């Protein structure tokens, strides 16, 4: 029967995973005690004496003609001492590496035990198989198993056992079943409220990441060229979102102009200090980067101009789930990736010799994904599935350029932004908390209302091949239903640009 079980698609991967962790695994004994009336409690023993929690499930199926199951049941009993009724060699075993042997003949000792009951059993042969977190048959298919209850080897993982009449219905033993221990963990309602709060904060963190990407897609450029048609710039950027921490970053942009009407470039940005959103901390371990291309009819801000750009940013989030009443705190780390791309088209008109105006319109797609993770620091940790937020934003407005003095000019823009498409995953995951074994909660909806955006900048020409640029811009962020309203992003940038 074991061979038949291993033909199941998940079994090979499960066995390989457990075998590779053998030297660190903890479950080293298996026992089963009859409770009468066809009920048997299976006990897994671990040598890790500090373990105080249950984990995983046990699958039981009839073998060699015994009709039963398969039935998969989570472990829900716990004993810090040897459970009553275990007898070495009769119903309590360890592994020799190839077969079950009487407990005590192996080289390890079990100190704590987790158990699970199966009912409606008949005498016969059965196959048991341990189902860890993360297995499709588990109550937490997206969970991450710990080492505390990993089976020692494939024998403890899955073996055939014979349940005799004496074990299933011990002679003279009335069908007395010990009560299932009362649940004393965090409350499901309060935990649900904490998850709602967490979902709101995560959505806000996505919007801040997407706002930074949109700034890079639309603003990062290098426009001064000389004999070699090369432009290089370095910049310092400051960004602040109302009621949240600010961030500082350094930006490098390089561009090449192969022909008068076309320039292509690349940028890299490294965050020096990251924002924090009341329990969500950013950690940027690598620079974000992007590429762009600008085709323009003329180089004096008149005529057609088309800009395309692509951006990619990666960071780690340290996410803290706050305590609400009977819920418990939990924290974890997860990778967050943001990808953006799109294009903008404008046409410049000459107002007079010094001033030009360019109506513009752009379409930008920004996708943010937070990878799956499992909490630490909680007796009942929650495992979260991957979560994505994708937005398509339409931008439109006017951009003015004008000369104020011989060496001083200005750039002013005023426009609107609107999300024309939004797709957002629910906050989903699993846990051992009753009613939250597998949950899926709708994330707060983003408003699709029109938002304002604008900027003003000064360009000072140091020499014909060098300039200093200072710019301040402001953007309204999308409102988050029943959570965040009126959030404004303020960005300041100082840039030095040199031509080659």
PAFI-658416 format. One record per residue (C-alpha): residue number from 0; residue in three letters; chain; x negated, y negated, z negated. Coordinates in nm, 2 decimals. Layout:
! PAFI-658416
NUM/ala/A/X/Y/Z
...
//
This chain:
! PAFI-658416
0/unk/A/0.00/0.00/0.00
1/unk/A/-0.29/-0.23/-0.07
2/unk/A/-0.40/-0.19/0.29
3/unk/A/-0.06/-0.28/0.41
4/unk/A/-0.05/-0.59/0.19
5/unk/A/-0.39/-0.71/0.33
6/unk/A/-0.23/-0.71/0.67
7/unk/A/-0.03/-1.01/0.56
8/unk/A/-0.17/-1.33/0.72
9/unk/A/-0.25/-1.50/0.40
10/unk/A/-0.41/-1.21/0.22
11/unk/A/-0.75/-1.21/0.41
12/unk/A/-0.80/-1.58/0.34
13/unk/A/-0.70/-1.53/-0.02
14/unk/A/-0.93/-1.25/-0.08
15/unk/A/-1.22/-1.43/0.09
16/unk/A/-1.16/-1.74/-0.13
17/unk/A/-1.15/-1.54/-0.45
18/unk/A/-1.45/-1.33/-0.36
19/unk/A/-1.67/-1.64/-0.28
20/unk/A/-1.58/-1.77/-0.63
21/unk/A/-1.65/-1.44/-0.81
22/unk/A/-1.94/-1.56/-1.02
23/unk/A/-1.73/-1.84/-1.16
24/unk/A/-1.40/-1.66/-1.20
25/unk/A/-1.23/-1.60/-1.53
26/unk/A/-0.94/-1.34/-1.51
27/unk/A/-1.10/-1.01/-1.59
28/unk/A/-0.82/-0.78/-1.72
29/unk/A/-0.47/-0.67/-1.63
30/unk/A/-0.21/-0.51/-1.85
31/unk/A/0.16/-0.44/-1.85
32/unk/A/0.40/-0.38/-2.15
33/unk/A/0.75/-0.23/-2.13
34/unk/A/1.02/-0.43/-2.30
35/unk/A/1.29/-0.18/-2.24
36/unk/A/1.59/-0.17/-2.00
37/unk/A/1.37/-0.18/-1.69
38/unk/A/1.18/-0.49/-1.79
39/unk/A/0.79/-0.50/-1.79
40/unk/A/0.57/-0.80/-1.88
41/unk/A/0.24/-0.82/-1.69
42/unk/A/-0.05/-0.98/-1.87
43/unk/A/-0.36/-1.14/-1.71
44/unk/A/-0.65/-1.18/-1.94
45/unk/A/-0.93/-1.44/-1.91
46/unk/A/-1.26/-1.47/-2.08
47/unk/A/-1.23/-1.85/-2.09
48/unk/A/-1.13/-1.90/-2.45
49/unk/A/-1.05/-2.27/-2.42
50/unk/A/-0.78/-2.22/-2.16
51/unk/A/-0.43/-2.33/-2.29
52/unk/A/-0.22/-2.34/-1.98
53/unk/A/-0.05/-2.11/-1.73
54/unk/A/-0.13/-2.12/-1.36
55/unk/A/-0.04/-1.93/-1.05
56/unk/A/0.22/-1.65/-0.98
57/unk/A/0.22/-1.27/-0.96
58/unk/A/0.38/-1.08/-0.67
59/unk/A/0.52/-0.73/-0.74
60/unk/A/0.63/-0.50/-0.47
61/unk/A/0.71/-0.13/-0.47
62/unk/A/0.46/0.12/-0.32
63/unk/A/0.46/0.47/-0.18
64/unk/A/0.84/0.50/-0.17
65/unk/A/0.93/0.29/-0.47
66/unk/A/1.20/0.03/-0.36
67/unk/A/1.13/-0.31/-0.51
68/unk/A/1.07/-0.66/-0.40
69/unk/A/0.84/-0.82/-0.30
70/unk/A/0.92/-1.06/-0.60
71/unk/A/0.69/-1.36/-0.67
72/unk/A/0.73/-1.51/-1.02
73/unk/A/0.52/-1.79/-1.18
74/unk/A/0.33/-1.71/-1.50
75/unk/A/0.53/-1.86/-1.78
76/unk/A/0.41/-1.68/-2.10
77/unk/A/0.09/-1.75/-2.29
78/unk/A/-0.08/-1.57/-2.58
79/unk/A/-0.41/-1.67/-2.75
80/unk/A/-0.45/-1.32/-2.88
81/unk/A/-0.41/-0.97/-2.74
82/unk/A/-0.04/-0.91/-2.66
83/unk/A/0.13/-0.64/-2.86
84/unk/A/0.16/-0.31/-2.67
85/unk/A/-0.16/-0.31/-2.47
86/unk/A/-0.35/0.02/-2.49
87/unk/A/-0.69/0.05/-2.32
88/unk/A/-0.67/0.31/-2.04
89/unk/A/-0.29/0.35/-2.06
90/unk/A/-0.16/0.01/-1.96
91/unk/A/-0.46/-0.22/-2.00
92/unk/A/-0.75/-0.22/-1.75
93/unk/A/-1.06/-0.40/-1.62
94/unk/A/-1.24/-0.37/-1.29
95/unk/A/-1.55/-0.16/-1.21
96/unk/A/-1.58/-0.36/-0.88
97/unk/A/-1.40/-0.09/-0.68
98/unk/A/-1.12/0.04/-0.91
99/unk/A/-0.93/-0.02/-1.23
100/unk/A/-1.10/0.12/-1.54
101/unk/A/-0.98/0.13/-1.91
102/unk/A/-1.03/-0.21/-2.08
103/unk/A/-1.35/-0.20/-2.29
104/unk/A/-1.55/-0.01/-2.04
105/unk/A/-1.63/-0.33/-1.84
106/unk/A/-1.89/-0.59/-1.92
107/unk/A/-1.66/-0.88/-2.01
108/unk/A/-1.40/-0.96/-2.27
109/unk/A/-1.06/-1.12/-2.24
110/unk/A/-0.98/-1.39/-2.50
111/unk/A/-0.65/-1.55/-2.38
112/unk/A/-0.36/-1.41/-2.18
113/unk/A/-0.09/-1.54/-1.95
114/unk/A/0.22/-1.33/-1.87
115/unk/A/0.52/-1.29/-1.64
116/unk/A/0.83/-1.07/-1.67
117/unk/A/0.98/-0.85/-1.40
118/unk/A/1.32/-0.69/-1.44
119/unk/A/1.53/-0.42/-1.28
120/unk/A/1.23/-0.19/-1.25
121/unk/A/1.24/0.19/-1.20
122/unk/A/0.96/0.44/-1.27
123/unk/A/0.73/0.45/-0.97
124/unk/A/0.42/0.30/-0.81
125/unk/A/0.39/-0.08/-0.76
126/unk/A/0.14/-0.32/-0.61
127/unk/A/0.06/-0.65/-0.80
128/unk/A/-0.11/-0.94/-0.63
129/unk/A/-0.21/-1.27/-0.78
130/unk/A/-0.08/-1.58/-0.59
131/unk/A/-0.29/-1.89/-0.66
132/unk/A/-0.20/-2.26/-0.62
133/unk/A/-0.23/-2.37/-0.26
134/unk/A/-0.10/-2.03/-0.12
135/unk/A/0.21/-2.06/0.10
136/unk/A/0.39/-1.83/-0.15
137/unk/A/0.29/-2.04/-0.45
138/unk/A/0.53/-2.28/-0.63
139/unk/A/0.26/-2.54/-0.54
140/unk/A/0.16/-2.47/-0.18
141/unk/A/-0.04/-2.79/-0.16
142/unk/A/-0.20/-2.75/-0.51
143/unk/A/-0.56/-2.68/-0.59
144/unk/A/-0.64/-2.38/-0.81
145/unk/A/-0.87/-2.41/-1.11
146/unk/A/-1.13/-2.15/-1.21
147/unk/A/-0.96/-2.06/-1.53
148/unk/A/-0.73/-1.80/-1.39
149/unk/A/-0.91/-1.69/-1.07
150/unk/A/-0.93/-1.31/-1.05
151/unk/A/-1.27/-1.16/-1.11
152/unk/A/-1.26/-0.96/-0.78
153/unk/A/-1.03/-0.80/-0.53
154/unk/A/-0.93/-0.52/-0.78
155/unk/A/-0.80/-0.78/-1.03
156/unk/A/-0.66/-0.97/-0.74
157/unk/A/-0.44/-0.69/-0.61
158/unk/A/-0.41/-0.32/-0.71
159/unk/A/-0.16/-0.03/-0.73
160/unk/A/-0.04/0.07/-1.07
161/unk/A/0.20/0.34/-1.18
162/unk/A/0.49/0.25/-1.42
163/unk/A/0.60/0.56/-1.59
164/unk/A/0.94/0.61/-1.77
165/unk/A/0.76/0.58/-2.10
166/unk/A/0.63/0.23/-2.00
167/unk/A/0.95/0.10/-1.84
168/unk/A/1.18/0.23/-2.10
169/unk/A/0.98/0.34/-2.40
170/unk/A/1.17/0.63/-2.59
171/unk/A/1.36/0.50/-2.89
172/unk/A/1.28/0.13/-2.80
173/unk/A/1.58/-0.09/-2.78
174/unk/A/1.58/-0.35/-2.50
175/unk/A/1.45/-0.64/-2.71
176/unk/A/1.29/-0.92/-2.52
177/unk/A/1.09/-1.19/-2.69
178/unk/A/1.24/-1.54/-2.61
179/unk/A/1.08/-1.74/-2.33
180/unk/A/0.88/-2.02/-2.50
181/unk/A/1.06/-2.35/-2.50
182/unk/A/0.93/-2.61/-2.26
183/unk/A/0.76/-2.89/-2.44
184/unk/A/0.59/-3.07/-2.14
185/unk/A/0.66/-3.42/-1.99
186/unk/A/1.02/-3.51/-1.91
187/unk/A/1.12/-3.48/-1.55
188/unk/A/1.33/-3.80/-1.54
189/unk/A/1.05/-4.02/-1.69
190/unk/A/0.80/-3.85/-1.46
191/unk/A/1.02/-3.92/-1.17
192/unk/A/1.03/-4.29/-1.27
193/unk/A/0.65/-4.29/-1.30
194/unk/A/0.63/-4.15/-0.95
195/unk/A/0.86/-4.42/-0.81
196/unk/A/0.63/-4.68/-0.97
197/unk/A/0.33/-4.50/-0.82
198/unk/A/0.49/-4.49/-0.47
199/unk/A/0.55/-4.87/-0.48
200/unk/A/0.18/-4.94/-0.58
201/unk/A/0.05/-4.70/-0.31
202/unk/A/0.26/-4.88/-0.04
203/unk/A/0.11/-5.21/-0.15
204/unk/A/-0.24/-5.07/-0.13
205/unk/A/-0.16/-4.95/0.23
206/unk/A/-0.04/-5.30/0.32
207/unk/A/-0.36/-5.46/0.19
208/unk/A/-0.57/-5.22/0.40
209/unk/A/-0.36/-5.28/0.71
210/unk/A/-0.38/-5.66/0.66
211/unk/A/-0.77/-5.64/0.65
212/unk/A/-0.76/-5.43/0.97
213/unk/A/-0.53/-5.67/1.15
214/unk/A/-0.76/-5.96/1.06
215/unk/A/-1.06/-5.77/1.21
216/unk/A/-0.86/-5.68/1.53
217/unk/A/-0.75/-6.04/1.60
218/unk/A/-1.04/-6.25/1.46
219/unk/A/-1.38/-6.08/1.48
220/unk/A/-1.55/-6.22/1.78
221/unk/A/-1.88/-6.37/1.90
222/unk/A/-1.86/-6.65/2.16
223/unk/A/-2.19/-6.83/2.21
224/unk/A/-2.43/-6.70/2.47
225/unk/A/-2.76/-6.81/2.63
226/unk/A/-3.02/-6.68/2.88
227/unk/A/-2.98/-6.31/2.79
228/unk/A/-2.60/-6.33/2.75
229/unk/A/-2.62/-6.19/2.39
230/unk/A/-2.44/-6.33/2.09
231/unk/A/-2.50/-6.24/1.73
232/unk/A/-2.33/-6.35/1.41
233/unk/A/-2.32/-6.28/1.04
234/unk/A/-2.03/-6.38/0.81
235/unk/A/-1.91/-6.37/0.46
236/unk/A/-1.54/-6.30/0.41
237/unk/A/-1.32/-6.35/0.11
238/unk/A/-0.97/-6.22/0.09
239/unk/A/-0.71/-6.25/-0.18
240/unk/A/-0.35/-6.12/-0.20
241/unk/A/-0.12/-6.30/-0.45
242/unk/A/-0.10/-6.12/-0.79
243/unk/A/-0.37/-5.88/-0.69
244/unk/A/-0.75/-5.88/-0.71
245/unk/A/-0.97/-6.04/-0.44
246/unk/A/-1.24/-5.88/-0.24
247/unk/A/-1.57/-6.00/-0.08
248/unk/A/-1.73/-5.85/0.23
249/unk/A/-2.01/-5.91/0.48
250/unk/A/-1.95/-5.89/0.85
251/unk/A/-2.20/-5.85/1.14
252/unk/A/-2.08/-5.90/1.50
253/unk/A/-2.28/-5.86/1.82
254/unk/A/-2.16/-5.92/2.17
255/unk/A/-2.29/-5.89/2.53
256/unk/A/-2.16/-6.08/2.83
257/unk/A/-2.23/-5.88/3.15
258/unk/A/-2.05/-6.13/3.36
259/unk/A/-1.92/-6.48/3.30
260/unk/A/-1.56/-6.37/3.26
261/unk/A/-1.61/-6.07/3.03
262/unk/A/-1.77/-6.01/2.69
263/unk/A/-1.78/-5.69/2.49
264/unk/A/-1.88/-5.64/2.13
265/unk/A/-1.90/-5.44/1.81
266/unk/A/-1.86/-5.53/1.45
267/unk/A/-1.94/-5.37/1.11
268/unk/A/-1.81/-5.48/0.77
269/unk/A/-1.92/-5.37/0.43
270/unk/A/-1.71/-5.45/0.12
271/unk/A/-1.92/-5.58/-0.17
272/unk/A/-1.63/-5.60/-0.43
273/unk/A/-1.31/-5.41/-0.38
274/unk/A/-0.96/-5.50/-0.49
275/unk/A/-0.75/-5.33/-0.76
276/unk/A/-0.38/-5.30/-0.76
277/unk/A/-0.27/-5.23/-1.12
278/unk/A/-0.39/-4.87/-1.14
279/unk/A/-0.52/-4.82/-0.78
280/unk/A/-0.89/-4.90/-0.73
281/unk/A/-1.06/-4.91/-0.39
282/unk/A/-1.41/-4.77/-0.34
283/unk/A/-1.56/-4.84/0.00
284/unk/A/-1.86/-4.61/0.05
285/unk/A/-1.92/-4.68/0.41
286/unk/A/-1.88/-4.98/0.64
287/unk/A/-1.57/-5.03/0.85
288/unk/A/-1.64/-5.09/1.22
289/unk/A/-1.47/-5.18/1.54
290/unk/A/-1.52/-5.27/1.91
291/unk/A/-1.36/-5.54/2.12
292/unk/A/-1.35/-5.67/2.48
293/unk/A/-1.24/-6.01/2.60
294/unk/A/-1.17/-6.10/2.96
295/unk/A/-1.10/-6.47/3.03
296/unk/A/-1.03/-6.66/3.35
297/unk/A/-1.24/-6.96/3.23
298/unk/A/-1.49/-7.02/2.94
299/unk/A/-1.33/-7.36/2.84
300/unk/A/-1.02/-7.21/2.67
301/unk/A/-0.80/-7.26/2.98
302/unk/A/-0.63/-6.99/3.20
303/unk/A/-0.56/-6.63/3.12
304/unk/A/-0.73/-6.45/2.83
305/unk/A/-0.69/-6.08/2.73
306/unk/A/-0.84/-5.93/2.42
307/unk/A/-0.84/-5.57/2.33
308/unk/A/-0.98/-5.42/2.00
309/unk/A/-1.02/-5.10/1.80
310/unk/A/-1.10/-5.07/1.43
311/unk/A/-1.16/-4.79/1.18
312/unk/A/-1.20/-4.81/0.80
313/unk/A/-1.25/-4.55/0.53
314/unk/A/-1.24/-4.58/0.15
315/unk/A/-1.17/-4.38/-0.16
316/unk/A/-0.88/-4.46/-0.39
317/unk/A/-0.88/-4.39/-0.76
318/unk/A/-0.51/-4.36/-0.84
319/unk/A/-0.37/-4.37/-1.20
320/unk/A/-0.02/-4.26/-1.27
321/unk/A/0.11/-4.47/-1.56
322/unk/A/0.29/-4.33/-1.86
323/unk/A/0.66/-4.39/-1.89
324/unk/A/0.83/-4.27/-2.21
325/unk/A/0.79/-3.89/-2.22
326/unk/A/0.58/-3.87/-1.90
327/unk/A/0.21/-3.82/-1.93
328/unk/A/-0.07/-4.01/-1.75
329/unk/A/-0.27/-3.86/-1.47
330/unk/A/-0.54/-3.98/-1.23
331/unk/A/-0.71/-3.86/-0.92
332/unk/A/-0.92/-3.97/-0.62
333/unk/A/-0.82/-3.95/-0.26
334/unk/A/-0.96/-4.06/0.07
335/unk/A/-0.78/-4.33/0.26
336/unk/A/-0.84/-4.40/0.64
337/unk/A/-0.70/-4.69/0.84
338/unk/A/-0.72/-4.70/1.22
339/unk/A/-0.60/-5.00/1.43
340/unk/A/-0.59/-5.09/1.80
341/unk/A/-0.40/-5.32/2.03
342/unk/A/-0.42/-5.61/2.27
343/unk/A/-0.34/-5.98/2.29
344/unk/A/-0.27/-6.20/2.59
345/unk/A/-0.29/-6.58/2.60
346/unk/A/-0.29/-6.86/2.85
347/unk/A/-0.47/-7.19/2.79
348/unk/A/-0.34/-7.53/2.90
349/unk/A/-0.54/-7.85/2.89
350/unk/A/-0.37/-8.13/2.69
351/unk/A/-0.65/-8.38/2.76
352/unk/A/-1.03/-8.37/2.79
353/unk/A/-1.07/-8.27/2.43
354/unk/A/-0.77/-8.06/2.34
355/unk/A/-0.63/-7.73/2.47
356/unk/A/-0.33/-7.52/2.37
357/unk/A/-0.29/-7.15/2.42
358/unk/A/0.04/-6.96/2.37
359/unk/A/-0.05/-6.60/2.27
360/unk/A/0.13/-6.27/2.21
361/unk/A/-0.01/-5.95/2.08
362/unk/A/0.09/-5.59/2.00
363/unk/A/-0.11/-5.40/1.73
364/unk/A/-0.08/-5.05/1.60
365/unk/A/-0.22/-4.98/1.25
366/unk/A/-0.21/-4.63/1.09
367/unk/A/-0.31/-4.57/0.73
368/unk/A/-0.33/-4.22/0.57
369/unk/A/-0.39/-4.12/0.21
370/unk/A/-0.52/-3.76/0.20
371/unk/A/-0.38/-3.50/-0.04
372/unk/A/-0.52/-3.47/-0.39
373/unk/A/-0.45/-3.31/-0.73
374/unk/A/-0.45/-3.51/-1.06
375/unk/A/-0.69/-3.46/-1.35
376/unk/A/-0.65/-3.55/-1.71
377/unk/A/-0.30/-3.41/-1.74
378/unk/A/-0.16/-3.09/-1.90
379/unk/A/0.09/-3.07/-1.62
380/unk/A/-0.11/-3.22/-1.32
381/unk/A/0.08/-3.32/-1.00
382/unk/A/-0.05/-3.23/-0.66
383/unk/A/0.03/-3.48/-0.38
384/unk/A/0.07/-3.41/-0.01
385/unk/A/-0.09/-3.63/0.25
386/unk/A/0.09/-3.96/0.29
387/unk/A/0.10/-4.18/0.61
388/unk/A/0.22/-4.53/0.69
389/unk/A/0.22/-4.64/1.05
390/unk/A/0.32/-4.99/1.17
391/unk/A/0.35/-5.15/1.51
392/unk/A/0.33/-5.53/1.48
393/unk/A/0.42/-5.80/1.73
394/unk/A/0.23/-6.13/1.70
395/unk/A/0.30/-6.45/1.88
396/unk/A/0.22/-6.82/1.84
397/unk/A/0.01/-7.12/1.95
398/unk/A/-0.36/-7.17/1.93
399/unk/A/-0.51/-7.52/1.95
400/unk/A/-0.87/-7.60/2.02
401/unk/A/-1.01/-7.96/2.00
402/unk/A/-1.33/-8.16/1.98
403/unk/A/-1.34/-8.39/1.67
404/unk/A/-1.69/-8.53/1.73
405/unk/A/-2.00/-8.46/1.94
406/unk/A/-2.10/-8.16/1.74
407/unk/A/-1.77/-8.08/1.56
408/unk/A/-1.46/-7.90/1.69
409/unk/A/-1.16/-7.73/1.54
410/unk/A/-0.95/-7.42/1.60
411/unk/A/-0.59/-7.42/1.47
412/unk/A/-0.33/-7.15/1.51
413/unk/A/0.03/-7.11/1.40
414/unk/A/0.24/-6.81/1.47
415/unk/A/0.47/-6.53/1.36
416/unk/A/0.44/-6.16/1.30
417/unk/A/0.71/-5.89/1.30
418/unk/A/0.70/-5.51/1.25
419/unk/A/0.89/-5.36/1.54
420/unk/A/0.83/-5.00/1.44
421/unk/A/0.75/-4.84/1.10
422/unk/A/0.71/-4.47/1.02
423/unk/A/0.64/-4.37/0.66
424/unk/A/0.61/-4.04/0.49
425/unk/A/0.79/-3.96/0.17
426/unk/A/0.59/-3.93/-0.15
427/unk/A/0.58/-3.55/-0.17
428/unk/A/0.40/-3.29/-0.39
429/unk/A/0.44/-3.01/-0.65
430/unk/A/0.39/-2.95/-1.02
431/unk/A/0.48/-2.72/-1.30
432/unk/A/0.73/-2.97/-1.44
433/unk/A/1.09/-2.84/-1.43
434/unk/A/1.29/-3.00/-1.15
435/unk/A/0.96/-3.13/-1.00
436/unk/A/0.82/-2.80/-0.88
437/unk/A/0.85/-2.93/-0.53
438/unk/A/0.95/-3.29/-0.48
439/unk/A/0.99/-3.54/-0.20
440/unk/A/1.07/-3.90/-0.27
441/unk/A/1.15/-4.17/-0.01
442/unk/A/0.88/-4.44/-0.03
443/unk/A/1.01/-4.81/-0.06
444/unk/A/1.12/-4.94/0.28
445/unk/A/0.92/-5.22/0.44
446/unk/A/1.11/-5.53/0.56
447/unk/A/1.11/-5.59/0.93
448/unk/A/1.18/-5.97/0.89
449/unk/A/0.97/-6.23/1.07
450/unk/A/0.66/-6.34/0.88
451/unk/A/0.45/-6.66/0.92
452/unk/A/0.08/-6.67/0.99
453/unk/A/-0.16/-6.95/1.05
454/unk/A/-0.53/-7.06/1.03
455/unk/A/-0.75/-7.36/1.06
456/unk/A/-1.13/-7.36/1.13
457/unk/A/-1.42/-7.60/1.19
458/unk/A/-1.71/-7.53/1.43
459/unk/A/-2.03/-7.72/1.38
460/unk/A/-2.29/-7.70/1.66
461/unk/A/-2.63/-7.70/1.49
462/unk/A/-2.81/-7.66/1.82
463/unk/A/-2.69/-7.57/2.17
464/unk/A/-2.76/-7.20/2.08
465/unk/A/-2.64/-7.20/1.72
466/unk/A/-2.32/-7.29/1.54
467/unk/A/-2.17/-7.27/1.19
468/unk/A/-1.80/-7.18/1.15
469/unk/A/-1.57/-7.21/0.85
470/unk/A/-1.22/-7.08/0.87
471/unk/A/-0.92/-7.03/0.64
472/unk/A/-0.62/-6.82/0.73
473/unk/A/-0.29/-6.72/0.56
474/unk/A/-0.05/-6.44/0.63
475/unk/A/0.27/-6.32/0.48
476/unk/A/0.27/-5.95/0.41
477/unk/A/0.58/-5.74/0.47
478/unk/A/0.81/-5.72/0.17
479/unk/A/0.85/-5.39/-0.01
480/unk/A/1.21/-5.31/-0.09
481/unk/A/1.28/-5.36/-0.46
482/unk/A/0.92/-5.41/-0.54
483/unk/A/0.70/-5.68/-0.38
484/unk/A/0.83/-6.00/-0.23
485/unk/A/0.66/-6.31/-0.11
486/unk/A/0.31/-6.17/-0.10
487/unk/A/0.06/-6.39/0.08
488/unk/A/-0.29/-6.30/0.20
489/unk/A/-0.55/-6.58/0.20
490/unk/A/-0.87/-6.52/0.39
491/unk/A/-1.17/-6.75/0.40
492/unk/A/-1.47/-6.69/0.62
493/unk/A/-1.80/-6.86/0.68
494/unk/A/-1.99/-6.75/0.99
495/unk/A/-2.33/-6.83/1.14
496/unk/A/-2.35/-6.76/1.52
497/unk/A/-2.66/-6.76/1.74
498/unk/A/-2.70/-6.72/2.11
499/unk/A/-2.98/-6.53/2.30
//
